[in-house]
Amino acid sequence: GPLHAADVARELGMRTVIVPDAPGVFSAIGMLFADLRHDFVRTWFVRLDQASFDELERRYVEMETEGHGAIATASVAPQAVIVKRAADMRYVGQEHAVTVDLPLPLFAAKDRAGIKRCFDAMHELRYGTSAPDERAEIVSLRTTVTGVMSKPPRTTIKSGDARPVVSALAGARAVYFREAGGFVQTPTYARAALLAGNRVAGPALIEEHASTTVLGPGDALEVDQFGDLVIAVAGRR
């Protein structure tokens, strides 16, 4: 990722790239600390003004009970279990539906008008228009049951000056940069030796286990308090 991140950002006109610690295994770390999420959906065609809240509650609770059971069988215990409800809805006569998040208090209050307002707002957001006076219908019900897992604490690194310490410089090598018209003798830094507040001007290489970050000519990097590499991309539109 970091090998090409600045060039991809430049192509897209993005201004900033953030390279986290250990980017080579970043997705794996995220997987290990991801919440236990179970999504359920049940088809139920019914006009909103004809939908029974008792029947709505029964159908949602059925899915949520299944979700709680799935989380209970996991090999790890979550800190908390969160339930969210949604529905696929459309105006009567439409073909396509939109998924609408529905806060739980709407069901406790049996607030049919509130559900309609949520749908109108989502339709407005999705299509740029809504029809508050038109009738709506439910296509399917959705429930997400999430077991919230504990997250690793974010640790800070030592602070330094704008100029990296001499020991962070790991040498130099010839690197081809198209925008420079050929090979450029490029300094290489050891990421583990960089301190918060250190700045590096491109072209440069930042090396670490399993990954290398490339700064092109004109790119500028600063290390933040968490050790992230924050790159200001040159040549952005």
C-alpha positions as CSV (number, residue, x, y, z in Angstrom):
1,G,0.0,0.0,0.0
2,P,2.5,2.7,1.1
3,L,4.7,1.8,-1.9
4,H,2.1,3.4,-4.3
5,A,-0.1,5.4,-1.9
6,A,1.3,8.9,-2.7
7,D,1.1,8.2,-6.5
8,V,-2.4,6.9,-6.3
9,A,-3.4,9.9,-4.2
10,R,-1.8,12.2,-6.7
11,E,-3.7,10.6,-9.6
12,L,-7.0,11.1,-7.6
13,G,-6.2,14.7,-6.6
14,M,-6.1,13.8,-2.9
15,R,-4.1,16.1,-0.6
16,T,-3.1,13.8,2.3
17,V,-2.1,10.2,2.9
18,I,-1.8,8.6,6.3
19,V,0.3,5.5,6.7
20,P,-0.5,3.7,10.0
21,D,1.9,1.6,12.0
22,A,2.6,-1.8,10.5
23,P,0.7,-1.2,7.2
24,G,1.6,-4.6,5.8
25,V,-0.5,-6.3,8.4
26,F,-3.0,-3.5,9.1
27,S,-6.0,-5.4,7.7
28,A,-5.1,-8.4,9.8
29,I,-4.9,-6.3,12.9
30,G,-8.2,-4.8,12.1
31,M,-9.7,-8.3,11.7
32,L,-8.4,-9.4,15.1
33,F,-10.1,-6.5,16.9
34,A,-13.2,-6.2,14.7
35,D,-16.6,-6.3,16.4
36,L,-18.7,-9.5,16.2
37,R,-21.4,-8.4,13.8
38,H,-24.4,-10.4,12.6
39,D,-26.8,-9.0,10.0
40,F,-30.3,-10.4,9.4
41,V,-32.9,-9.6,6.8
42,R,-36.5,-10.8,6.4
43,T,-38.7,-10.0,3.4
44,W,-42.0,-8.5,4.4
45,F,-44.1,-6.6,1.9
46,V,-46.6,-4.3,3.7
47,R,-47.8,-0.8,3.4
48,L,-46.4,1.4,6.2
49,D,-49.8,2.6,7.2
50,Q,-51.1,-0.9,7.5
51,A,-48.1,-2.4,9.3
52,S,-48.9,-3.7,12.8
53,F,-46.3,-2.6,15.4
54,D,-46.9,-5.9,17.2
55,E,-46.0,-7.8,14.1
56,L,-43.1,-5.5,13.4
57,E,-41.8,-6.2,16.9
58,R,-42.3,-9.9,16.6
59,R,-40.3,-10.1,13.4
60,Y,-37.5,-7.9,14.7
61,V,-37.2,-9.8,18.0
62,E,-37.0,-13.1,16.1
63,M,-34.0,-11.9,14.2
64,E,-32.4,-10.2,17.3
65,T,-32.8,-13.4,19.3
66,E,-30.9,-15.3,16.6
67,G,-28.2,-12.6,16.7
68,H,-27.8,-12.8,20.5
69,G,-27.5,-16.5,20.2
70,A,-24.8,-16.3,17.5
71,I,-22.8,-14.0,19.7
72,A,-23.2,-16.2,22.8
73,T,-21.6,-19.1,20.9
74,A,-18.5,-17.1,20.1
75,S,-15.2,-18.0,21.8
76,V,-14.7,-14.5,23.1
77,A,-17.0,-12.4,25.3
78,P,-17.9,-8.9,24.0
79,Q,-18.0,-5.8,26.2
80,A,-21.5,-5.0,25.2
81,V,-24.2,-6.1,22.6
82,I,-25.8,-3.4,20.5
83,V,-28.9,-3.9,18.4
84,K,-29.8,-1.7,15.4
85,R,-32.8,-1.8,13.2
86,A,-33.4,-0.8,9.6
87,A,-35.9,-1.4,6.8
88,D,-35.9,-1.5,3.0
89,M,-38.6,1.0,2.0
90,R,-40.0,2.6,-1.1
91,Y,-42.9,4.8,-2.2
92,V,-45.9,2.8,-3.3
93,G,-45.5,2.2,-7.0
94,Q,-41.7,2.4,-7.0
95,E,-39.5,-0.6,-8.0
96,H,-36.3,0.1,-6.0
97,A,-36.1,0.4,-2.3
98,V,-33.7,2.2,0.0
99,T,-32.3,1.0,3.3
100,V,-33.4,3.3,6.2
101,D,-31.9,3.2,9.7
102,L,-34.7,3.2,12.2
103,P,-33.9,4.3,15.8
104,L,-35.3,1.9,18.5
105,P,-37.4,4.7,20.2
106,L,-39.6,4.8,17.1
107,F,-40.8,1.3,17.9
108,A,-41.2,1.9,21.6
109,A,-43.4,5.0,20.8
110,K,-45.1,3.2,17.8
111,D,-44.2,6.3,15.8
112,R,-45.3,5.5,12.3
113,A,-44.9,9.1,11.2
114,G,-41.4,9.1,12.5
115,I,-40.5,6.0,10.4
116,K,-42.0,7.8,7.4
117,R,-39.8,10.9,8.1
118,C,-36.7,8.7,8.3
119,F,-37.6,7.2,4.9
120,D,-38.3,10.6,3.3
121,A,-35.0,11.9,4.6
122,M,-33.0,8.9,3.3
123,H,-34.8,9.1,-0.1
124,E,-33.9,12.8,-0.2
125,L,-30.3,12.0,0.6
126,R,-30.1,9.2,-2.0
127,Y,-32.0,10.7,-4.9
128,G,-32.1,14.4,-4.2
129,T,-35.9,14.4,-3.8
130,S,-38.6,13.0,-1.6
131,A,-42.4,12.9,-1.4
132,P,-43.6,13.4,2.2
133,D,-47.3,13.3,1.1
134,E,-46.9,9.9,-0.8
135,R,-47.6,6.6,0.9
136,A,-44.6,4.3,1.6
137,E,-44.3,0.6,2.0
138,I,-41.9,-1.8,3.6
139,V,-40.1,-4.4,1.5
140,S,-37.9,-6.1,4.1
141,L,-36.8,-5.7,7.7
142,R,-33.1,-5.6,8.7
143,T,-31.4,-6.1,12.1
144,T,-27.8,-5.8,13.0
145,V,-26.6,-7.4,16.3
146,T,-23.1,-6.3,17.2
147,G,-20.9,-7.6,20.0
148,V,-18.6,-4.7,20.8
149,M,-15.0,-6.0,21.4
150,S,-12.3,-4.2,23.4
151,K,-9.9,-2.2,21.2
152,P,-6.2,-1.9,21.6
153,P,-5.0,1.4,23.2
154,R,-3.3,3.9,21.0
155,T,0.2,4.5,22.3
156,T,2.3,7.6,21.6
157,I,5.9,7.7,20.5
158,K,8.8,9.9,21.7
159,S,9.0,13.4,20.3
160,G,11.9,14.8,18.4
161,D,12.9,17.8,16.4
162,A,11.8,18.5,12.8
163,R,15.1,17.0,11.6
164,P,15.3,13.2,12.1
165,V,18.1,11.9,14.2
166,V,21.2,10.8,12.3
167,S,20.7,7.1,13.3
168,A,17.3,7.1,11.4
169,L,19.1,7.6,8.1
170,A,19.8,4.1,6.7
171,G,21.6,5.2,3.6
172,A,20.6,6.1,0.0
173,R,19.9,4.4,-3.3
174,A,19.0,5.2,-6.8
175,V,15.2,5.3,-7.4
176,Y,13.5,6.0,-10.7
177,F,11.0,8.9,-10.5
178,R,9.2,9.6,-13.8
179,E,8.4,13.2,-12.7
180,A,12.2,13.7,-12.0
181,G,13.1,12.4,-15.5
182,G,15.1,9.4,-14.3
183,F,17.0,7.9,-11.4
184,V,17.5,10.1,-8.3
185,Q,19.8,9.3,-5.4
186,T,17.2,8.9,-2.7
187,P,17.8,8.9,1.1
188,T,16.3,5.9,3.0
189,Y,15.1,6.1,6.6
190,A,14.3,3.5,9.2
191,R,10.8,4.1,10.3
192,A,11.4,2.6,13.8
193,A,13.9,5.3,14.5
194,L,11.7,8.2,13.5
195,L,10.2,10.4,16.3
196,A,7.0,12.4,16.5
197,G,7.5,15.8,14.8
198,N,10.2,14.5,12.5
199,R,9.8,15.8,8.9
200,V,11.1,14.2,5.7
201,A,11.0,15.9,2.3
202,G,10.7,13.8,-0.9
203,P,12.2,12.1,-2.7
204,A,12.7,9.6,0.2
205,L,12.1,6.0,1.3
206,I,10.8,5.0,4.7
207,E,11.5,1.4,5.4
208,E,10.0,-1.0,8.0
209,H,9.3,-4.7,8.3
210,A,7.1,-5.9,5.4
211,S,6.6,-2.4,3.9
212,T,8.2,0.6,2.3
213,T,6.7,4.1,2.0
214,V,7.8,6.1,-1.1
215,L,7.8,9.9,-1.1
216,G,8.0,11.4,-4.6
217,P,9.8,14.7,-5.4
218,G,7.9,17.5,-3.7
219,D,6.0,15.2,-1.3
220,A,6.5,16.0,2.4
221,L,6.1,13.8,5.4
222,E,5.6,14.5,9.1
223,V,5.4,11.9,11.9
224,D,2.5,12.4,14.3
225,Q,2.3,11.5,18.0
226,F,1.1,8.0,17.3
227,G,3.8,7.2,14.8
228,D,1.6,7.6,11.7
229,L,3.3,9.0,8.6
230,V,1.3,11.9,7.4
231,I,2.1,12.7,3.8
232,A,1.3,16.0,2.1
233,V,1.0,15.0,-1.6
234,A,2.7,17.2,-4.1
235,G,1.1,18.0,-7.5
236,R,-2.5,17.7,-6.2
237,R,-5.3,19.2,-8.2
